[in-house]
Amino acid sequence: MQLVSYRPHGRTDESWRAGVEHAGRVVDVASLWNDGRSETTTRQLLAAGSATSNRVFTQAREQLDAAPD
């Protein structure tokens, strides 16, 4: 698993978002942790500290494990 910056396909804006990627699948960090923003950047997540990052990675692992392949 790794933290990535990405642009969602099919969106009209050009904003970068933070995601957790594993085996080609990405979970948007905003769906796991969001401090009132509709989008979350990698920089914002890293600034939140290691405890928040660890919690986000744990939640991402749970979502990826629960998703069908």
KOLGU-358287 format. One record per residue: residue number from 0; residue in three letters; chain; x, y, z of N, C-alpha, C in turn. Coordinates in Angstrom, 1 decimal. Layout:
<atoms>
n: NUM&res: ALA&chain: A&nu: X&nv: Y&nw: Z&cau: X&cav: Y&caw: Z&cu: X&cv: Y&cw: Z;
...
</atoms>
This chain:
<atoms>
n: 0&res: MET&chain: A&nu: 0.8&nv: -1.2&nw: 0.0&cau: 0.0&cav: 0.0&caw: 0.0&cu: 0.9&cv: 1.2&cw: 0.0;
n: 1&res: GLN&chain: A&nu: 0.4&nv: 2.3&nw: -0.7&cau: 1.2&cav: 3.5&caw: -0.8&cu: 0.2&cv: 4.7&cw: -0.9;
n: 2&res: LEU&chain: A&nu: 0.7&nv: 5.8&nw: -0.5&cau: 0.0&cav: 7.1&caw: -0.6&cu: 0.3&cv: 7.6&cw: -2.0;
n: 3&res: VAL&chain: A&nu: -0.7&nv: 8.0&nw: -2.7&cau: -0.5&cav: 8.6&caw: -4.1&cu: -1.3&cv: 9.9&cw: -4.2;
n: 4&res: SER&chain: A&nu: -0.9&nv: 10.7&nw: -5.2&cau: -1.7&cav: 11.8&caw: -5.6&cu: -2.2&cv: 11.5&cw: -7.0;
n: 5&res: TYR&chain: A&nu: -3.5&nv: 11.8&nw: -7.2&cau: -4.1&cav: 11.4&caw: -8.5&cu: -5.2&cv: 12.4&cw: -8.9;
n: 6&res: ARG&chain: A&nu: -5.5&nv: 12.4&nw: -10.2&cau: -6.7&cav: 13.1&caw: -10.7&cu: -7.7&cv: 12.1&cw: -11.1;
n: 7&res: PRO&chain: A&nu: -8.9&nv: 12.2&nw: -10.5&cau: -10.0&cav: 11.3&caw: -10.9&cu: -10.4&cv: 11.5&cw: -12.4;
n: 8&res: HIS&chain: A&nu: -10.6&nv: 10.4&nw: -13.1&cau: -11.1&cav: 10.4&caw: -14.5&cu: -12.5&cv: 10.9&cw: -14.5;
n: 9&res: GLY&chain: A&nu: -12.8&nv: 11.6&nw: -15.6&cau: -14.2&cav: 12.1&caw: -15.8&cu: -14.6&cv: 13.3&cw: -15.0;
n: 10&res: ARG&chain: A&nu: -13.6&nv: 14.0&nw: -14.4&cau: -13.9&cav: 15.2&caw: -13.6&cu: -13.5&cv: 16.4&cw: -14.4;
n: 11&res: THR&chain: A&nu: -14.3&nv: 17.5&nw: -14.3&cau: -14.0&cav: 18.7&caw: -15.1&cu: -12.9&cv: 19.5&cw: -14.4;
n: 12&res: ASP&chain: A&nu: -12.7&nv: 19.4&nw: -13.1&cau: -11.6&cav: 20.2&caw: -12.5&cu: -10.3&cv: 19.5&cw: -12.6;
n: 13&res: GLU&chain: A&nu: -9.2&nv: 20.2&nw: -12.4&cau: -7.9&cav: 19.6&caw: -12.5&cu: -7.2&cv: 19.4&cw: -11.2;
n: 14&res: SER&chain: A&nu: -8.0&nv: 19.3&nw: -10.1&cau: -7.4&cav: 19.2&caw: -8.8&cu: -6.8&cv: 17.8&cw: -8.5;
n: 15&res: TRP&chain: A&nu: -5.7&nv: 17.8&nw: -7.8&cau: -5.1&cav: 16.6&caw: -7.3&cu: -5.7&cv: 16.1&cw: -6.0;
n: 16&res: ARG&chain: A&nu: -5.9&nv: 14.8&nw: -5.8&cau: -6.4&cav: 14.3&caw: -4.6&cu: -5.5&cv: 13.2&cw: -4.1;
n: 17&res: ALA&chain: A&nu: -5.6&nv: 13.0&nw: -2.8&cau: -4.8&cav: 11.9&caw: -2.1&cu: -5.6&cv: 10.6&cw: -2.2;
n: 18&res: GLY&chain: A&nu: -4.9&nv: 9.5&nw: -2.4&cau: -5.4&cav: 8.2&caw: -2.4&cu: -4.5&cv: 7.2&cw: -1.8;
n: 19&res: VAL&chain: A&nu: -5.0&nv: 6.1&nw: -1.4&cau: -4.2&cav: 4.9&caw: -1.0&cu: -4.3&cv: 3.9&cw: -2.0;
n: 20&res: GLU&chain: A&nu: -3.2&nv: 3.5&nw: -2.6&cau: -3.2&cav: 2.5&caw: -3.7&cu: -2.6&cv: 1.2&cw: -3.3;
n: 21&res: HIS&chain: A&nu: -3.3&nv: 0.1&nw: -3.8&cau: -2.8&cav: -1.2&caw: -3.6&cu: -3.2&cv: -2.1&cw: -4.7;
n: 22&res: ALA&chain: A&nu: -2.3&nv: -2.7&nw: -5.4&cau: -2.6&cav: -3.7&caw: -6.5&cu: -3.5&cv: -3.0&cw: -7.6;
n: 23&res: GLY&chain: A&nu: -3.2&nv: -1.8&nw: -7.9&cau: -3.9&cav: -1.1&caw: -8.9&cu: -5.2&cv: -0.5&cw: -8.6;
n: 24&res: ARG&chain: A&nu: -5.6&nv: -0.6&nw: -7.3&cau: -6.9&cav: -0.1&caw: -6.9&cu: -6.6&cv: 1.1&cw: -5.9;
n: 25&res: VAL&chain: A&nu: -7.4&nv: 2.2&nw: -6.0&cau: -7.2&cav: 3.4&caw: -5.2&cu: -8.4&cv: 3.7&cw: -4.4;
n: 26&res: VAL&chain: A&nu: -8.2&nv: 4.0&nw: -3.1&cau: -9.3&cav: 4.5&caw: -2.2&cu: -9.0&cv: 6.0&cw: -2.0;
n: 27&res: ASP&chain: A&nu: -10.0&nv: 6.8&nw: -2.3&cau: -9.8&cav: 8.2&caw: -2.0&cu: -9.7&cv: 8.5&cw: -0.6;
n: 28&res: VAL&chain: A&nu: -8.7&nv: 9.3&nw: -0.2&cau: -8.5&cav: 9.6&caw: 1.3&cu: -9.7&cv: 10.4&cw: 1.8;
n: 29&res: ALA&chain: A&nu: -10.3&nv: 11.2&nw: 1.0&cau: -11.4&cav: 12.1&caw: 1.5&cu: -12.6&cv: 11.2&cw: 2.0;
n: 30&res: SER&chain: A&nu: -12.7&nv: 10.0&nw: 1.5&cau: -13.8&cav: 9.1&caw: 2.0&cu: -13.4&cv: 8.5&cw: 3.3;
n: 31&res: LEU&chain: A&nu: -12.2&nv: 8.5&nw: 3.7&cau: -11.7&cav: 7.9&caw: 4.9&cu: -11.4&cv: 9.0&cw: 6.0;
n: 32&res: TRP&chain: A&nu: -10.9&nv: 10.1&nw: 5.6&cau: -10.6&cav: 11.2&caw: 6.6&cu: -10.8&cv: 12.5&cw: 5.9;
n: 33&res: ASN&chain: A&nu: -11.5&nv: 13.4&nw: 6.5&cau: -11.8&cav: 14.7&caw: 5.9&cu: -12.1&cv: 15.6&cw: 7.0;
n: 34&res: ASP&chain: A&nu: -11.4&nv: 16.7&nw: 7.1&cau: -11.6&cav: 17.7&caw: 8.1&cu: -12.5&cv: 18.8&cw: 7.6;
n: 35&res: GLY&chain: A&nu: -13.6&nv: 18.5&nw: 6.9&cau: -14.5&cav: 19.5&caw: 6.4&cu: -14.3&cv: 19.8&cw: 5.0;
n: 36&res: ARG&chain: A&nu: -13.4&nv: 19.3&nw: 4.3&cau: -13.1&cav: 19.5&caw: 2.9&cu: -13.7&cv: 18.4&cw: 2.1;
n: 37&res: SER&chain: A&nu: -14.2&nv: 18.8&nw: 0.9&cau: -14.7&cav: 17.7&caw: 0.0&cu: -13.6&cv: 17.0&cw: -0.7;
n: 38&res: GLU&chain: A&nu: -12.4&nv: 17.5&nw: -0.7&cau: -11.2&cav: 16.9&caw: -1.3&cu: -10.1&cv: 17.0&cw: -0.3;
n: 39&res: THR&chain: A&nu: -9.2&nv: 16.0&nw: -0.4&cau: -8.0&cav: 16.0&caw: 0.5&cu: -6.8&cv: 15.7&cw: -0.3;
n: 40&res: THR&chain: A&nu: -5.8&nv: 16.5&nw: -0.1&cau: -4.5&cav: 16.4&caw: -0.8&cu: -3.5&cv: 15.6&cw: 0.0;
n: 41&res: THR&chain: A&nu: -2.5&nv: 15.1&nw: -0.6&cau: -1.5&cav: 14.3&caw: 0.0&cu: -0.8&cv: 15.2&cw: 1.1;
n: 42&res: ARG&chain: A&nu: -0.5&nv: 16.4&nw: 0.7&cau: 0.1&cav: 17.3&caw: 1.7&cu: -0.7&cv: 17.5&cw: 2.9;
n: 43&res: GLN&chain: A&nu: -2.1&nv: 17.7&nw: 2.8&cau: -2.9&cav: 17.8&caw: 4.0&cu: -2.9&cv: 16.6&cw: 4.9;
n: 44&res: LEU&chain: A&nu: -2.9&nv: 15.4&nw: 4.3&cau: -2.8&cav: 14.2&caw: 5.1&cu: -1.5&cv: 14.1&cw: 5.8;
n: 45&res: LEU&chain: A&nu: -0.4&nv: 14.3&nw: 5.1&cau: 0.9&cav: 14.3&caw: 5.8&cu: 1.0&cv: 15.3&cw: 6.9;
n: 46&res: ALA&chain: A&nu: 0.4&nv: 16.5&nw: 6.7&cau: 0.5&cav: 17.5&caw: 7.7&cu: -0.3&cv: 17.1&cw: 9.0;
n: 47&res: ALA&chain: A&nu: -1.3&nv: 16.3&nw: 8.8&cau: -2.1&cav: 15.8&caw: 9.9&cu: -1.4&cv: 14.9&cw: 10.9;
n: 48&res: GLY&chain: A&nu: -0.3&nv: 14.4&nw: 10.5&cau: 0.5&cav: 13.6&caw: 11.4&cu: 0.4&cv: 12.1&cw: 11.1;
n: 49&res: SER&chain: A&nu: 1.3&nv: 11.4&nw: 11.8&cau: 1.4&cav: 9.9&caw: 11.6&cu: 0.3&cv: 9.1&cw: 12.1;
n: 50&res: ALA&chain: A&nu: -0.3&nv: 9.6&nw: 13.2&cau: -1.5&cav: 8.9&caw: 13.8&cu: -2.7&cv: 8.9&cw: 12.8;
n: 51&res: THR&chain: A&nu: -2.9&nv: 10.0&nw: 12.2&cau: -4.0&cav: 10.2&caw: 11.2&cu: -3.6&cv: 9.3&cw: 9.9;
n: 52&res: SER&chain: A&nu: -2.4&nv: 9.4&nw: 9.5&cau: -2.0&cav: 8.6&caw: 8.3&cu: -2.2&cv: 7.1&cw: 8.6;
n: 53&res: ASN&chain: A&nu: -1.7&nv: 6.7&nw: 9.7&cau: -1.9&cav: 5.2&caw: 10.1&cu: -3.4&cv: 4.8&cw: 10.1;
n: 54&res: ARG&chain: A&nu: -4.2&nv: 5.7&nw: 10.7&cau: -5.6&cav: 5.4&caw: 10.7&cu: -6.2&cv: 5.3&cw: 9.3;
n: 55&res: VAL&chain: A&nu: -5.8&nv: 6.2&nw: 8.4&cau: -6.3&cav: 6.2&caw: 7.1&cu: -5.9&cv: 5.0&cw: 6.3;
n: 56&res: PHE&chain: A&nu: -4.6&nv: 4.5&nw: 6.5&cau: -4.1&cav: 3.3&caw: 5.9&cu: -4.9&cv: 2.1&cw: 6.4;
n: 57&res: THR&chain: A&nu: -5.2&nv: 2.0&nw: 7.7&cau: -6.0&cav: 0.9&caw: 8.2&cu: -7.3&cv: 0.9&cw: 7.6;
n: 58&res: GLN&chain: A&nu: -8.0&nv: 2.0&nw: 7.5&cau: -9.3&cav: 2.1&caw: 6.9&cu: -9.3&cv: 1.7&cw: 5.4;
n: 59&res: ALA&chain: A&nu: -8.3&nv: 2.2&nw: 4.7&cau: -8.1&cav: 1.9&caw: 3.3&cu: -7.9&cv: 0.4&cw: 3.1;
n: 60&res: ARG&chain: A&nu: -7.1&nv: -0.3&nw: 4.0&cau: -6.9&cav: -1.7&caw: 3.9&cu: -8.3&cv: -2.4&cw: 4.1;
n: 61&res: GLU&chain: A&nu: -9.1&nv: -2.0&nw: 5.0&cau: -10.4&cav: -2.6&caw: 5.3&cu: -11.3&cv: -2.5&cw: 4.0;
n: 62&res: GLN&chain: A&nu: -11.3&nv: -1.3&nw: 3.4&cau: -12.1&cav: -1.1&caw: 2.2&cu: -11.6&cv: -1.9&cw: 1.1;
n: 63&res: LEU&chain: A&nu: -10.3&nv: -2.0&nw: 0.9&cau: -9.8&cav: -2.7&caw: -0.3&cu: -10.0&cv: -4.2&cw: -0.1;
n: 64&res: ASP&chain: A&nu: -9.9&nv: -4.7&nw: 1.2&cau: -10.1&cav: -6.1&caw: 1.4&cu: -11.6&cv: -6.5&cw: 1.3;
n: 65&res: ALA&chain: A&nu: -12.5&nv: -5.5&nw: 1.5&cau: -14.0&cav: -5.8&caw: 1.4&cu: -14.5&cv: -5.7&cw: 0.0;
n: 66&res: ALA&chain: A&nu: -13.7&nv: -5.0&nw: -0.9&cau: -14.2&cav: -4.8&caw: -2.2&cu: -14.0&cv: -6.0&cw: -3.1;
n: 67&res: PRO&chain: A&nu: -15.0&nv: -6.3&nw: -4.0&cau: -14.8&cav: -7.4&caw: -4.9&cu: -13.6&cv: -7.1&cw: -5.8;
n: 68&res: ASP&chain: A&nu: -12.9&nv: -8.2&nw: -6.3&cau: -11.8&cav: -8.0&caw: -7.2&cu: -12.2&cv: -7.8&cw: -8.6;
</atoms>
